[in-house]
Amino acid sequence: MSDCLVELSQMIGYVAVPWWITTQGGVSELATYGVVLAVVTLLCRLLLSPFGDRWPKRLQIVLGLTAQVLVATAIAALALSDHYRFPLLLAAEMAAAVAHALVGPALAHLAAELVPPTQLAEVLSLQKAGAALGRILGPLLAGVLIAAGGVQGALVAMPLLYLAAAAAACFIPAPPTQGVSPPAAASWWSELRRGLIAKWAIPLERGWTLTNFLAWIFLGPAVTMLIPLKIQSLGLPGSWLGWAEAALSVGMLVGALAGQRHLVQRVGRYTSRCGAAAAEGLFLASVGLCGSAGMMVLALFFVGCANSVYTLVGQTHRTLTILQAFRVRMASVNLCFTQIAGMIGPALAASGVARYGIDAVYLCFGLTAAAAALLFGLLPRAREFLSLGHEEVKDWYRKEYPGAFLAMK
């Protein structure tokens, strides 16, 4: 429930806040907003990760969501008073990014502490489905609220939804193994360094992060900024953007609830993940070849299905194999690489569209993303790792690469 409410709240913010900035401050302030938040998000995810591994995750979630309530209330108050001040708004959004740096990793890794390994895959699928549902409903609700009461209506809804998410988080059961006290300031760098060393010392984990990084450089723009440009190139009204985004999110929902489970049962994890990586890239490439709105929406639906399979298959194994005391720190590196890819990709996409057109860029980005994701199949011991059972894979990294964790106390 908390996953869905958090995603719903964030999606409303992703629609309403840029809309408010655009109407009040213009494109230059919107660009500043995007760059500053990207940098703050990247730094916070990495620098707060030692605390994420040491604090109880339920406490992190409740505290982070409470902070989100306060920040969203401040933004809503600015909107209701018709007192637009970009520096104040930017400061509030930066505070929200810090709070989310606590909430996001804790939500992602709490399930591994609450359920047995054999049930973790199902729980992660439900989390992915809840997040996809929030992504579907968020923009729709934001559009309705903006149409009914202006941007103020959407911004007022945000603290209420975050409050509901915080209330739901209070009912999350405490893990049987509670976190310990946060690292002291003197040991913070040591804690962070241990996580980075462990991440780099394991060939499979290192390669997994790098292949995802390469793939996301091309996947990120293809499922975000390039969609409106494709719609414009087809001469379609803006309402088709909603249909395209909904098709992508519904595809993710279907893939999370049913697709990945059936594929794994039929062909195994390794083949499912590699096949989904290729399928996602090929369906994205086909978007560039689509000459009608219906075909584009259908292709994006299958992109969403393949994306869920690609991200979920192996996620349970990857979570279980990392020592619990290192999960947030090692995951923070993944998120930072994704954030950096999210900065590189749009620049490449914008340059490509200006020179070659949207269709050529979609075709190139889709095929390149598929090739980059398929590099996973070349990683050392990838097939062996994904063939293990959930009980066998628990702490597998420590057993196979003990030197990576020698610095752990």
C-alpha positions in Angstrom: 0.0 0.0 0.0 2.8 2.4 0.9 4.5 1.8 -2.4 1.4 2.7 -4.4 0.7 5.8 -2.3 4.3 7.0 -2.5 4.4 6.5 -6.2 1.0 8.2 -6.7 2.1 11.2 -4.6 5.4 11.5 -6.5 3.7 11.3 -9.9 1.3 14.1 -9.0 4.4 16.2 -8.0 6.2 15.3 -11.2 3.2 16.7 -13.1 2.1 19.6 -11.0 5.4 21.2 -9.8 6.9 21.5 -13.4 3.5 22.8 -14.6 3.6 25.5 -11.9 7.2 26.4 -12.7 6.5 26.6 -16.4 3.5 28.9 -16.0 5.1 31.1 -13.4 8.8 31.1 -14.1 9.4 29.9 -17.6 11.7 27.4 -19.2 15.0 28.6 -17.7 13.7 28.0 -14.1 12.3 24.6 -15.2 15.8 23.6 -16.5 17.4 24.8 -13.3 14.9 22.8 -11.3 15.7 19.6 -13.3 19.4 19.9 -13.0 19.6 20.8 -9.3 17.2 18.0 -8.3 19.1 15.4 -10.4 22.4 16.4 -8.6 20.9 16.5 -5.2 19.2 13.1 -5.7 22.4 11.5 -6.9 24.4 12.8 -3.9 21.8 12.0 -1.3 21.4 8.4 -2.4 25.1 7.8 -2.1 26.0 9.8 0.9 23.0 8.6 3.1 23.4 5.0 2.2 25.6 4.1 5.3 22.7 5.3 7.5 20.2 3.3 5.4 22.1 0.1 6.2 22.2 0.9 9.9 18.8 2.4 10.8 15.7 0.2 11.1 14.0 0.5 7.7 10.5 1.0 9.0 11.8 4.0 11.0 13.4 5.4 7.9 10.2 5.0 5.9 8.0 6.7 8.6 10.5 9.5 9.2 11.0 10.1 5.5 7.3 10.2 4.7 6.6 12.5 7.6 9.2 14.9 6.2 7.5 14.5 2.8 4.2 15.6 4.4 5.8 18.7 5.9 7.6 19.6 2.6 4.4 19.0 0.5 2.4 21.1 3.0 4.8 24.0 2.6 4.6 23.8 -1.2 0.8 23.7 -1.0 0.8 26.7 1.3 2.9 28.6 -1.3 0.5 27.7 -4.0 -2.6 28.6 -2.0 -1.2 31.9 -1.0 -0.4 32.6 -4.7 3.1 33.4 -3.5 5.4 31.8 -6.1 9.0 32.1 -5.2 11.3 29.9 -7.2 14.1 29.7 -4.6 11.7 28.7 -1.9 10.1 26.1 -4.1 13.5 24.7 -5.2 14.6 24.5 -1.5 11.5 22.6 -0.6 12.0 20.2 -3.5 15.6 19.6 -2.5 14.4 18.7 1.0 11.9 16.3 -0.5 14.7 14.7 -2.5 16.7 14.1 0.8 13.6 12.6 2.4 13.0 10.3 -0.5 16.7 9.2 -0.4 15.7 7.6 3.0 12.3 6.2 1.9 13.1 4.7 -1.5 15.9 2.3 -0.6 14.2 1.3 2.7 11.0 0.4 0.8 12.9 -1.5 -1.8 14.8 -3.7 0.7 12.4 -4.0 3.6 10.7 -7.0 2.1 13.9 -9.1 2.2 13.9 -8.7 6.0 10.2 -9.5 6.4 9.5 -12.6 4.2 11.3 -15.9 3.7 13.4 -16.2 0.5 10.9 -18.5 -1.2 8.2 -15.7 -1.0 10.4 -12.7 -1.9 9.9 -12.9 -5.6 6.1 -12.7 -5.2 6.3 -9.8 -2.8 8.7 -7.9 -5.1 6.2 -8.5 -8.0 3.4 -7.0 -5.9 5.6 -4.0 -5.0 6.4 -3.5 -8.7 2.7 -3.8 -9.5 1.8 -1.3 -6.8 4.3 1.2 -8.1 3.0 0.7 -11.7 -0.5 1.4 -10.5 0.6 4.6 -8.8 2.3 5.6 -12.1 -0.9 5.0 -13.9 -3.2 6.8 -11.5 -0.8 9.7 -10.6 -0.8 11.6 -13.9 -4.5 11.0 -14.4 -5.4 12.3 -11.0 -3.0 15.3 -11.4 -4.7 16.1 -14.7 -8.2 16.0 -13.2 -7.1 18.1 -10.2 -5.4 20.7 -12.3 -8.4 20.9 -14.6 -10.8 21.2 -11.6 -9.0 23.5 -9.3 -5.8 24.6 -11.0 -2.3 23.6 -9.9 -3.2 24.4 -6.3 -5.7 21.5 -6.2 -3.0 19.0 -7.3 -0.4 20.4 -4.8 -2.9 20.3 -1.9 -3.5 16.6 -2.6 0.2 15.8 -2.2 0.5 16.2 1.6 -2.8 14.3 2.1 -1.5 11.3 0.1 1.9 11.4 1.8 0.1 11.5 5.1 -1.9 8.4 4.1 1.4 6.7 3.0 3.0 7.5 6.4 0.0 6.2 8.3 0.1 2.9 6.2 3.8 2.6 6.9 3.2 2.6 10.7 1.4 -0.7 10.3 4.4 -2.4 8.6 5.6 -5.1 10.9 9.0 -4.8 12.5 11.7 -7.0 10.9 12.9 -9.8 13.2 16.4 -8.3 12.8 16.4 -4.7 13.7 18.9 -2.2 12.4 21.6 -0.9 14.7 22.6 2.6 15.5 23.6 4.8 12.7 27.4 5.2 12.0 29.2 7.9 13.9 30.5 10.8 11.9 34.1 9.5 12.3 33.1 6.1 10.7 30.8 7.4 8.0 33.5 7.4 5.3 34.7 4.0 6.4 31.1 2.6 6.1 30.6 4.1 2.7 34.0 2.9 1.5 33.3 -0.7 2.6 30.1 -0.7 0.5 31.9 0.7 -2.6 34.8 -1.8 -2.2 32.4 -4.8 -1.9 30.5 -3.6 -4.9 33.6 -3.4 -7.1 35.2 -6.5 -5.8 32.5 -8.9 -7.1 32.8 -9.4 -10.9 29.1 -10.3 -11.4 27.8 -7.4 -9.3 30.2 -5.0 -11.0 29.2 -6.1 -14.5 25.5 -6.1 -13.6 25.7 -2.5 -12.6 27.7 -1.4 -15.7 25.4 -3.2 -18.2 22.4 -1.7 -16.6 24.1 1.7 -16.8 24.8 1.3 -20.5 21.3 0.1 -21.2 19.6 2.9 -19.3 21.5 5.6 -21.2 19.2 4.6 -24.1 16.2 3.2 -22.3 15.6 6.2 -20.1 15.0 8.8 -22.9 13.1 6.3 -25.0 10.4 5.8 -22.3 10.3 9.5 -21.2 11.3 12.5 -23.3 11.1 10.8 -26.7 7.4 9.8 -26.3 6.0 13.4 -26.6 8.3 14.0 -29.6 7.0 10.9 -31.4 3.4 11.9 -30.7 4.2 15.4 -32.2 5.8 13.8 -35.2 2.6 11.8 -35.9 0.6 15.0 -35.7 -1.5 13.8 -32.8 -3.1 15.9 -30.1 -1.6 16.0 -26.6 -4.3 13.7 -25.2 -2.4 10.8 -26.9 0.5 11.4 -24.4 -1.8 10.2 -21.6 -2.7 7.0 -23.7 1.0 6.3 -24.4 2.0 6.7 -20.7 -1.0 4.6 -19.6 -0.1 1.8 -22.1 3.5 1.8 -20.8 2.4 1.6 -17.1 -0.3 -1.0 -17.8 2.3 -3.1 -19.5 4.5 -2.9 -16.4 1.6 -3.9 -14.3 0.8 -6.9 -16.4 4.4 -7.9 -16.6 4.9 -7.6 -12.8 1.7 -9.5 -11.9 1.9 -12.4 -14.4 4.4 -12.1 -17.1 7.7 -12.7 -15.3 6.3 -15.6 -13.2 5.1 -17.6 -16.2 8.2 -17.0 -18.2 10.5 -18.1 -15.4 8.5 -21.2 -14.9 8.7 -22.1 -18.6 12.2 -21.1 -19.7 14.1 -20.2 -16.5 15.5 -17.0 -15.1 18.5 -16.6 -17.3 16.6 -17.0 -20.6 13.7 -14.9 -19.3 16.0 -12.0 -18.4 18.0 -12.0 -21.6 14.9 -12.5 -23.7 13.1 -9.6 -22.0 16.1 -7.3 -22.5 16.1 -8.1 -26.2 12.3 -7.7 -26.5 12.2 -4.4 -24.7 14.8 -2.9 -27.1 13.1 -4.3 -30.2 9.7 -3.0 -29.2 11.2 0.4 -28.5 12.9 0.3 -31.9 9.5 -0.5 -33.4 8.1 2.7 -32.0 10.3 4.5 -34.4 8.8 2.6 -37.3 5.1 3.1 -36.2 3.1 5.3 -38.5 -0.1 5.2 -36.5 -1.1 6.1 -32.9 -2.6 2.6 -32.3 0.5 0.8 -33.2 2.6 3.1 -31.1 0.5 2.6 -28.0 0.5 -1.2 -28.5 4.3 -1.2 -28.9 4.6 0.8 -25.6 2.4 -1.7 -23.8 4.8 -4.5 -24.8 7.7 -2.3 -23.8 6.2 -2.0 -20.3 5.7 -5.8 -20.1 9.2 -6.5 -21.1 10.6 -3.9 -18.7 8.9 -5.5 -15.7 10.3 -8.9 -16.6 13.7 -7.5 -17.3 13.9 -5.7 -14.0 12.2 -8.2 -11.8 13.9 -11.4 -13.0 17.0 -11.7 -10.9 16.0 -8.9 -8.5 15.1 -11.4 -5.8 18.4 -13.3 -6.2 20.4 -10.0 -6.3 18.7 -8.9 -3.0 19.2 -12.1 -1.2 22.8 -12.7 -2.2 24.0 -9.3 -0.8 24.7 -9.3 2.9 21.9 -7.5 4.7 24.4 -5.0 6.3 25.5 -3.9 2.8 22.2 -3.8 0.8 21.4 -0.1 0.8 25.0 1.0 0.2 25.5 -1.4 -2.8 22.0 -0.5 -4.1 22.8 3.2 -3.8 25.6 2.7 -6.3 23.1 1.2 -8.8 20.8 4.2 -8.3 23.7 6.7 -8.8 24.7 5.0 -12.0 21.1 5.1 -13.2 21.0 8.8 -12.3 24.1 9.5 -14.3 22.8 7.6 -17.2 19.6 9.7 -16.9 21.8 12.8 -17.5 23.8 11.4 -20.4 20.8 9.9 -22.3 18.7 13.0 -22.8 21.7 14.9 -24.1 22.4 12.2 -26.7 18.8 11.9 -27.6 18.4 15.7 -28.1 21.4 15.8 -30.3 20.3 12.8 -32.3 16.8 14.1 -32.9 18.1 17.5 -34.1 20.4 15.7 -36.7 18.5 12.6 -37.7 14.9 12.9 -36.6 12.8 11.1 -34.0 12.2 7.9 -35.9 15.9 7.2 -36.5 16.7 8.0 -32.9 14.0 5.6 -31.6 15.3 2.9 -33.9 18.9 3.4 -32.9 18.2 3.8 -29.2 16.0 0.7 -29.1 18.5 -1.6 -30.8 21.5 -0.2 -28.8 19.6 -0.6 -25.5 18.9 -4.3 -26.4 22.5 -4.9 -27.3 23.7 -3.2 -24.0 21.2 -5.2 -21.9 22.2 -8.5 -23.6 25.8 -8.0 -22.4 24.5 -9.4 -19.1 24.7 -12.8 -20.8 28.4 -12.4 -21.0 29.0 -11.7 -17.3 31.0 -14.3 -15.4 28.8 -16.9 -13.6 25.6 -15.1 -14.6 23.9 -18.3 -15.8 25.1 -20.2 -12.8 23.9 -17.6 -10.4 20.4 -17.3 -11.8 20.0 -21.1 -11.8 20.3 -21.3 -8.0 17.3 -21.6 -5.8 16.3 -18.9 -3.4 17.7 -20.7 -0.4 21.0 -21.5 -2.2 21.5 -17.9 -3.3 21.3 -16.3 0.2 24.6 -14.7 1.0 26.1 -16.4 -2.1 28.4 -13.4 -2.6 30.0 -13.8 0.8 30.5 -17.5 0.2 32.0 -17.1 -3.3 33.8 -13.8 -2.8 34.7 -13.6 0.9 37.5 -11.1 0.2 34.9 -8.5 -0.8 33.6 -8.3 2.7 36.8 -8.7 4.7 36.6 -5.1 5.9 33.2 -5.7 7.5 33.2 -5.6 11.2 
